[in-house]
Amino acid sequence: MALVNIVYHHSGDPKAPEGKDIRRKSVKEMDEYMNHLVVEMKFAGVSTKYESVEQEGPNDIVINGRRVEDILDGLEIRRPEVNDENSVRSQVIVVTERSPDEWDTGIIEDISDILMKNALSKAYADADKLRIKELRNSSD
């Protein structure tokens, strides 16, 4: 059994709100993005399973039985810190068209890479914590 089970539920291509742009404009583009993340996780040694399921209703991603939006709710997302030449902490400013935490939660295809990776990391950490707890209980 995989530690991280990801299911992408979709019923059709996402519709961008009037005058706005979304990060991934089709189910195919989102599916390719998720497959790429799964490959990255597997290379890092994380047991991962991914499934793309066509079904009625809003498009959504469920990780280990929880919606991405629910996983991110209450999670503090921090900007990455790096050391500069003088070993003083500073923040890297990456110029993008939109802030990574700007996401239309009604359109899962609009989620930023930072938010998706944080949701996956949180789901993995929770699953690993549960696995360790079960191992301790079984050894008692």
Summary of the structure (lengths in Angstrom):
residues: 140
radius of gyration: 17.2
end to end distance: 23.0
largest distance: 59.4
contacts: 332
relative contact order: 0.21
helix: 37%
strand: 19%
